[in-house]
Amino acid sequence: MLKSGGRRGKYVYLNFSASKEFNVFSSSGKRKLKRWLITYVKHATDMYVGGSDTSSTTLEWAMAELLRNPATMRKAQEDVRRVVDKKSKVEEKDVGQMKYLECVVKETIRLRPPAPLLLPRETISSVKLWGYDIPRKTSVYINAWAIQRDPKIWERPEEFVPVRFESSKVEFKGQYF
């Protein structure tokens, strides 16, 4: 593990200080640096992709689905109005009480995943999975879009049905959604 020289939480400093950890003039130092850089790029990509475009994409799809489903939109509006009432703005504590709106968000993410293919992972050893031989160092992609529309898992998988999550224990990271 790289040390930050007492500058805890300084991610950029930590990354730039990595060059001090490797002797780039030796072949083993170059290999170590290359492995470290590959790992760094993977983590940076995960953070960028996971934190930038996904929220806006989910909001766009939620609005589109609500426009396509007027009865669902009315129910979501009633949920918000019930909680907010005559206040001029929604407060953070109000969000957790909007249970139907939470169902709308969950159903939007199910039907329209912001990242339909999860970030690839590489196998560290050879493995046999469902009769298929997967060699070591193979990139593996998970098709979240297909899983979330699988009729073996979901009833009416192609339809926008937020009520399917009303009694669900499925939780998402974050304080409310």
C-alpha positions in Angstrom: 0.0 0.0 0.0 1.3 3.4 -0.8 1.7 5.9 2.0 0.6 9.5 1.6 3.3 11.0 3.8 0.8 12.2 6.4 -1.5 13.8 3.9 -4.5 11.5 4.6 -7.4 12.0 2.2 -5.3 13.6 -0.5 -6.1 11.2 -3.3 -4.3 13.2 -6.0 -1.2 13.6 -3.9 -1.3 9.9 -3.1 -1.4 9.0 -6.8 1.4 11.3 -7.8 3.5 10.1 -5.0 3.4 6.6 -6.4 6.3 7.3 -8.7 8.5 7.5 -5.6 7.5 3.9 -4.8 8.9 2.4 -8.0 12.4 2.3 -9.5 11.4 3.0 -13.1 14.9 2.3 -14.3 14.7 -1.4 -13.4 12.6 -3.9 -15.3 10.8 -5.1 -12.1 10.1 -1.5 -11.2 8.6 -0.9 -14.6 6.4 -4.0 -14.2 5.2 -2.9 -10.8 4.5 0.6 -12.1 2.6 -0.8 -15.0 0.4 -3.0 -12.8 -0.2 -0.1 -10.4 -1.2 2.2 -13.3 -3.6 -0.4 -14.7 -5.2 -0.7 -11.3 -5.3 3.1 -10.9 -7.0 3.5 -14.3 -9.6 0.8 -13.5 -10.4 2.5 -10.2 -10.6 6.0 -11.7 -12.9 4.7 -14.5 -15.1 3.0 -11.9 -15.4 6.3 -9.9 -16.0 8.4 -13.0 -18.6 6.2 -14.7 -20.3 5.3 -11.5 -20.6 8.9 -10.3 -21.3 11.1 -13.2 -23.8 10.1 -15.8 -25.9 7.6 -14.0 -28.0 10.0 -11.9 -29.0 12.2 -14.8 -29.8 9.2 -17.0 -32.0 7.7 -14.3 -33.9 11.0 -13.9 -34.4 11.4 -17.7 -35.8 7.8 -17.9 -38.0 8.3 -14.8 -39.5 11.5 -16.4 -40.0 9.7 -19.7 -41.7 6.7 -18.1 -44.0 9.0 -16.0 -45.0 10.9 -19.1 -45.8 7.6 -20.8 -47.8 6.4 -17.8 -50.2 9.2 -16.7 -51.8 7.2 -13.9 -48.4 6.4 -12.4 -47.5 10.1 -12.7 -50.6 11.1 -10.8 -49.9 8.6 -8.0 -46.3 9.9 -7.7 -47.6 13.5 -7.6 -50.1 12.5 -4.9 -47.2 10.9 -2.9 -45.1 14.0 -3.1 -48.1 16.3 -2.3 -49.1 14.1 0.7 -45.6 14.5 2.2 -44.7 18.1 1.2 -48.3 19.5 1.6 -48.0 23.3 1.6 -44.3 23.7 2.3 -42.4 25.8 -0.3 -39.7 23.2 -0.7 -39.0 19.5 -0.1 -36.6 18.9 2.8 -34.2 15.9 3.1 -36.3 14.4 5.9 -39.3 14.3 3.5 -37.7 12.1 0.9 -37.8 9.0 3.0 -41.5 9.3 3.4 -42.2 9.3 -0.3 -42.6 5.5 -0.6 -44.2 5.5 -4.1 -41.6 7.8 -5.5 -39.0 5.4 -4.2 -40.8 2.6 -6.1 -40.7 4.8 -9.3 -36.9 5.2 -8.9 -36.4 1.5 -8.3 -38.5 0.5 -11.3 -36.8 3.0 -13.5 -33.4 1.6 -12.5 -34.7 -1.9 -13.2 -36.3 -1.2 -16.6 -33.8 1.4 -17.8 -30.4 0.7 -16.1 -28.0 3.6 -16.4 -25.2 1.2 -17.0 -26.7 -1.8 -19.0 -23.4 -3.6 -19.0 -21.6 -3.7 -15.7 -17.9 -2.8 -15.7 -15.9 -5.8 -16.9 -13.9 -7.9 -14.5 -11.0 -10.2 -15.3 -10.9 -13.8 -14.1 -7.9 -14.6 -11.9 -8.0 -18.3 -12.7 -9.6 -20.7 -15.1 -13.2 -21.7 -14.2 -16.0 -23.8 -15.5 -19.4 -22.0 -15.3 -22.6 -23.5 -16.5 -20.7 -25.9 -18.7 -18.5 -23.2 -20.3 -14.8 -23.1 -19.8 -13.6 -19.6 -19.0 -9.8 -19.2 -19.2 -7.7 -17.2 -16.8 -7.4 -13.5 -17.6 -10.7 -13.4 -19.5 -12.8 -10.2 -19.4 -16.2 -10.9 -18.1 -19.2 -8.6 -18.7 -22.5 -8.8 -16.8 -25.5 -7.8 -18.9 -27.7 -6.1 -16.2 -30.2 -5.0 -18.9 -31.0 -8.6 -19.8 -31.1 -9.8 -16.2 -33.6 -7.0 -15.3 -35.9 -8.0 -18.2 -35.7 -11.7 -17.6 -39.3 -13.1 -17.6 -38.1 -15.9 -15.3 -37.3 -13.3 -12.7 -39.8 -10.5 -13.4 -43.5 -10.6 -14.0 -44.3 -8.4 -17.1 -40.6 -7.5 -17.4 -41.1 -5.0 -20.3 -43.7 -2.9 -18.5 -43.1 0.0 -16.2 -44.8 -1.2 -13.0 -43.5 0.7 -9.9 -45.9 -1.1 -7.5 -43.8 -4.3 -7.9 -41.5 -2.7 -5.4 -44.1 -1.7 -2.8 -43.4 -4.7 -0.6 -39.8 -5.2 -1.7 -36.9 -5.3 0.7 -34.5 -4.3 -2.1 -32.4 -1.4 -0.9 -30.1 0.8 -2.9 -26.9 2.5 -1.6 -27.6 6.0 -0.4 -29.7 7.4 2.3 -33.1 6.9 0.7 -32.9 5.4 -2.8 
